Amino acid sequence: MPFRNTKRSWGSLSKALHWLIVLLIINQWVIAERADDLTGFQKFTALNWHKWFGMTIFMLAIVRLVWRLANPVPDLTAETRPWERVLAKISHALLYTLIFAMPLTGWIMSSARAFGVSWFNLFRFPDLVGKNDQLYHLMHDTHHLLFKVLVATALLHAAGALKHHFIDRNDVLRRMLPFSRIE
């Protein structure tokens, strides 16, 4: 399996980053849901894990974007309709925007609450803003809204991939699956 992308398929690094970010986002949702039911030190611990994984997603998103800009994006199949091409471009742009916006709003939210953000306690990120309760509440609401948009966009993205696989019977989905090889 090639490391770099080709005109026909995503390379192994693109696939690994894609699926790792997907798994981390699912993990983030589980942690956030569980944290809602916790109190005290347990809630504090859960939210720290949420921040750590969120910043991991942010750093992986940077790597992913740089890698995407440095590698060819596989062409869509010839039979892909023009509206599908437009929808694919919009959904990809929105997904990239969201995987940056979600950690950034969380980081701003923590900064505005005067709760520092570290990465697994190895190093601390600088506060992006000073303590500000109004900004905290705005970022809290924005973070939740962005998650809803992320879920809707990801479901649309997955539905498109499944349509290509089961209805159009082309390789659009297979070329992003781990361990698949398309020449």
C-alpha positions in Angstrom: 0.0 0.0 0.0 1.6 3.3 -1.0 2.4 5.8 1.7 1.6 8.8 -0.5 -1.7 9.5 -2.2 -2.1 8.6 -5.9 -4.6 9.9 -8.5 -6.6 6.7 -7.8 -6.4 6.2 -4.1 -5.6 7.7 -0.7 -2.2 6.7 0.7 -1.6 4.9 4.0 -0.8 8.1 5.9 -4.0 9.8 4.7 -6.1 6.8 5.6 -4.5 6.5 9.0 -5.1 10.1 9.8 -8.7 10.0 8.6 -9.6 6.9 10.7 -7.6 8.0 13.7 -9.4 11.4 13.8 -12.8 9.6 13.3 -12.1 7.3 16.2 -10.9 10.2 18.4 -14.0 12.2 17.6 -16.2 9.3 18.6 -14.2 9.0 21.8 -14.7 12.7 22.4 -18.4 12.3 22.2 -18.4 9.4 24.6 -16.3 11.3 27.1 -18.4 14.4 26.9 -21.6 12.4 27.3 -20.2 10.6 30.4 -18.8 13.8 31.9 -22.3 15.3 31.9 -23.3 12.7 34.6 -20.2 13.2 36.7 -19.3 15.6 39.5 -16.2 16.7 41.4 -12.8 15.1 40.6 -14.3 12.5 38.3 -15.8 15.3 36.1 -12.5 17.2 36.2 -10.6 14.1 35.1 -13.0 13.3 32.3 -12.9 16.9 31.0 -9.1 16.8 31.1 -9.1 13.7 28.9 -11.6 15.4 26.6 -9.2 18.4 26.3 -6.2 16.2 25.8 -7.9 14.2 23.0 -9.3 17.4 21.6 -5.9 19.0 21.3 -4.6 15.7 19.8 -7.3 16.0 17.1 -6.2 19.6 16.5 -2.5 18.7 16.1 -3.5 15.7 13.8 -5.7 18.0 11.8 -2.7 20.3 11.1 -0.7 17.3 10.0 -3.6 16.1 7.9 -4.1 19.4 6.2 -0.4 19.9 5.4 -0.2 16.3 4.1 -3.3 16.9 1.9 -1.9 20.1 0.5 1.4 18.3 -0.3 -0.2 15.2 -2.0 -2.6 14.8 -4.9 -6.2 14.3 -4.0 -7.5 11.2 -5.7 -9.9 12.0 -8.6 -13.5 11.2 -8.3 -14.7 8.5 -10.6 -15.7 9.6 -14.1 -19.3 8.7 -13.5 -19.6 11.0 -10.5 -22.3 13.6 -11.2 -21.5 17.3 -11.1 -23.8 17.8 -8.0 -22.0 15.0 -6.2 -18.6 16.6 -7.0 -19.9 20.0 -5.5 -21.3 18.2 -2.5 -18.1 16.3 -1.9 -16.0 19.5 -2.0 -18.4 21.3 0.3 -18.5 18.4 2.8 -14.8 18.0 2.8 -14.2 21.7 3.3 -16.8 21.7 6.1 -15.3 18.7 7.8 -11.8 20.2 7.7 -13.2 23.5 9.1 -15.0 21.6 11.9 -12.0 19.5 13.0 -10.1 22.8 13.5 -13.1 24.8 14.9 -14.1 22.2 17.5 -10.7 22.1 19.4 -10.3 25.9 19.0 -13.7 26.7 20.5 -12.9 24.2 23.3 -9.5 25.9 23.9 -11.1 29.3 23.9 -13.8 28.1 26.2 -11.2 26.7 28.7 -9.1 29.9 28.5 -12.2 32.1 29.1 -13.0 30.0 32.2 -9.3 30.2 33.4 -8.9 26.5 33.1 -5.6 25.8 31.4 -5.2 23.4 28.5 -2.3 21.0 28.5 -1.5 18.0 26.4 -1.5 14.9 28.6 0.3 17.1 31.2 3.4 17.1 29.1 3.1 20.8 28.1 0.6 23.5 28.5 -0.9 25.5 25.6 -1.1 29.3 26.2 -4.4 30.8 27.1 -6.0 32.3 24.0 -8.1 34.8 26.0 -8.4 36.1 29.5 -11.1 35.1 31.9 -14.4 36.1 30.5 -17.7 34.4 31.5 -19.7 35.8 28.6 -17.1 34.4 26.1 -17.1 31.1 28.0 -20.8 30.7 27.6 -20.7 31.8 23.9 -17.9 29.3 23.2 -19.7 26.5 25.2 -22.9 27.0 23.1 -20.8 27.3 19.9 -18.9 24.1 20.7 -22.1 22.2 21.1 -23.6 23.6 17.9 -20.5 22.8 16.0 -20.6 19.2 17.2 -24.2 18.9 15.9 -23.0 20.3 12.5 -20.1 17.9 12.6 -22.3 14.9 13.2 -24.7 15.9 10.4 -21.8 16.5 8.0 -20.1 13.3 8.9 -23.3 11.3 8.4 -23.8 13.0 5.0 -20.2 12.2 4.1 -20.6 8.5 5.2 -23.9 8.2 3.3 -22.2 9.5 0.2 -19.4 6.9 0.5 -22.0 4.1 1.1 -24.0 5.3 -1.9 -20.9 5.1 -4.1 -20.1 1.6 -2.8 -23.5 0.0 -2.8 -25.5 1.8 -5.5 -22.9 3.1 -7.9 -20.6 0.2 -7.2 -17.4 2.2 -7.6 -14.2 2.4 -5.5 -14.8 5.7 -3.8 -15.3 4.1 -0.4 -12.8 1.3 -0.9 -9.9 3.6 -1.6 -10.2 5.2 1.9 -10.7 1.9 3.8 -7.7 0.7 5.8 -5.7 -2.0 4.2 -7.5 -1.7 0.8 -5.3 -1.4 -2.2 -6.4 0.2 -5.4 -3.9 0.7 -8.2 
